[in-house]
Amino acid sequence: VEAALGRISALLDEGADIIDVGACSTRPGSMPVGEEEEWRRLEPVLKSVRERWPDLQLSIDTYWSSVVRKAYALVGDFIVNDISAGTIDPQMLPTVGELGLTYVAMHIKGTPETMQAMADYQDVTAELVSYFSEFAMKSEIFGVKSWVLDPGFGFAKTIGQNYELIRNLAEFNRFGRPVLVGVSRKSMIYKRFNITPEESLPATQVLHMQSLINGASILRVHDVAEAQRTVAIYRMVQ
């Protein structure tokens, strides 16, 4: 818990607007830990975070509705960040709608275990537009009024498809929702240039700038101070 609080404190000092907390890796090939273990890990951190920063805007990275309910009872309002857009747990969207929470809907095919074998598209941008059109209808049905669109960079996409989505990011503005971009230190950078994730910071900021130009509203990052400077430059040159 102390390590998590220290990390959060540093991110806030660097200018983070939202703190995203998760207790289960969703990187390619990762294995799920289950909803009970996820909550066991999350609960003490969430409790301490809310005590120390009562007004902090929290995002919780989970695809379990049971975790959402328990977290809401513990910390109150937060953003639900669901990599599956409600496809893993059918109770997720009804729960979010009932509680009136903001929801991040991300595109994925399969699960983190299987997704890298499923990057097969006729037209990746068109298929994602169709996916979010269907999600928009589901959000209406389940009363999810506030939602954010996440194209899911690196989730069931090839390196080339990721760059195509950056290039066509403005296509997603048709939904009138904030667009979240999470490309920080991802393999679309370090595999493309045969470098390490730690060496990917400059290229990450290039992608952040292009994403902002193309309509992104939220950047999910590792390096907050550098991303804040990128946002500041973007605002000065616009």
N, C-alpha and C positions, 0 to 999 in steps of 0.2 A: 504493500500500500504506500509506504513512504517513497519508494522509487517512482511509483506512478504519480504521486503528488508533486514530487520534484520535477518530473518531466512536464506536467501540466503547468506548473508555475513558470518554468522556462519558456514554454510556448506562449503563455499569456504575456510575459515580459516582452516577447518578440512581436506581439501584436495580433495574435490569433483572435478571431471573432467567435469561432465555434470550436469546441473541443470534442473530438470524436473518440469514443471509448469503445473498445471491443475486446472480447475474451476468447475469440476463436479465429484462428487464421483462415483466410479464404484465398490464399495464393494458389496458383496452379499446382495440383497434385496434393493439396493439403487434405487432411482427414477431419471430419467433424468431431466435436467433443461431446455433443449432446446438450440438451437444454438445461438439465440439472447441473452439470459440471460448469456450463457457461455462467449460470446464475451464481454458483458458489464462488467463482472467481470475481464476478462483477460486483456483487453486493457490498463487500467491505470498501471497495474503491469508490463506488457511487455515494455511499453514506458519508465517507470522509470528504469527498469533493463538494457535496452539497453543504456540509457543515462549514467548510473553509470558504467557499465561494457561493453564497446563496443565490446570487443573481446570474451566475455563469450560464451561458447558452450551451447546453449539452446536446450531443448527438450520440446515440447508442447504436453500434454496428451489430445487428442481430437479425436473424430470420425466424425467430421463435415468438409467437404471440404471448406465450406464458412469461417470457422474459420481459416483454413490453409491459404486461400487466403488473408484474412485481416491481419493475423499475418505476412505473408511474405511481404506484402506492408509496414508494420510498422517496422519490425526488420530485414528483410533480411533473410539470410540462417538460418535454424534451423532443428532439427530432429523432424519428426512427429511420435508420439507415439500413435498408434491406437489399442485399445483393440480388435477391431472387424476385423482387417486385411482387411478392406475395405468392409465388408459385411453389415454394417448399412447404409452407404452412398455410393451408386454406383458411385458417382462422385469423391470419395476420391482418388482412384488409378490413374485415368486420370489426376487429379490435381497435385498429387505428381510427376508423370512422367513429366508433362509439366514444372513444376517449378524446376525439378532436385534436389529434396530434398532427404535426407536419411530418411528411413522409418522403423519403428519398427512394424513388423507384429506379432500379438499375437494370439494364439489359444483360441477360446471360442466357446461354444455352447449356442445358445439363446442370452439373454441379461443379464445385472446384476440383473434384476428383476426376471428372470426365470431360470438362469443357474444352480442353485444348485439342481434343480429337473431333470437335464439333464446329470448327471454324469454316463452315461450308455455306457460301452465300452466292446467289446469282448477282445480287446488288446489295452490298452490306448496308448502305445508307437507306435505300428504299425499304429493306426488311425491318430496319430499326424504326423507321417512321411508321410502318404498319403495326409493329409491336406496341409502340407508345399510343397509337390511335386506339388500339384495343384496351390498353391500360386506362386511358382516359375514360372510356365507357365503364370499365369496372370501378374506377374511382367514384364515378357518379352513383353507381348502384349501391356501393358500400358507404357512401357519405364521407369519403376522403376528400376534403375540400381544399387542403393546402398540400401540394406535392411538388417535388423537385425532380427533374429529369436527369438521369445519369446514363450516358451511352455505354458505360462499362468497358473502358479501355483496358485491354489485356484479358478480358473475360470472353473466351471463345472467339478471339479475333487473332489473325495473323499480324505480323509487324506491318505489312502493307495496308491491311484493312484498318488498323489503328490510325495510320496517317491519312487514309482516305476520309475517315470520320472527322479528324481535325479539320481537313480541308472543307468538308461539307457541314460543319457544325451549325451554320446558320439555318440549315434545313429544319432544325429542331425548335427554332424560335416560333414556328407556326402554332405551337401548343400554348403559347402565352405563359409558360412556366419558367422558373429559374433553371438554368442548365448548369450542372455540376461537372467539372472535369477533374479526374484523378489520374494524372500521368507521371507523378513525381517518382523519379528513379526507377521507372519500370523497364521491363526487358525490351520494349519497343525502342528504347534509347541504347541501353548498354549492350544488347545483342547486335543491334544494327552497327555499332561502332567498335565492337569488341573491347569494351572497357568495363569497369566495375560499376555497381550501383553508386558507390561513393564518388566516382569520377563523373557522374551523370548530372551534377547540379547545373552547370552552365546550359546544357542542352535542355534540361527541364524548364529553365526560365524562358528559353526561346519558345518552347511549346506553350508555356503559360501565356506569353504575350500574344501569340497567334490565336490562342483560344479566346482570350479577352476580345481581341479584334473581331473574332467571328461570333461573338455573342455570349460567351460564358459569363455566369454571374457568381459562381462559387468555385474556388480552387481548393482541392483537398491535397495537402502538401505535408512533406516532412520538415522542410526548411522554411520556417515561417518568416524570419527576418528577410531573407532573400526574395521570397514571394511578395512580401509587402512592398519592397522596393520596386519590383516589377509592376505591381498594381499602381504605385505612385507614378512611375514613368508613363504607363499607359494613360493615366488620367491627365498628365501634363501635356501629352502629345495629341490627345483627342480634341 
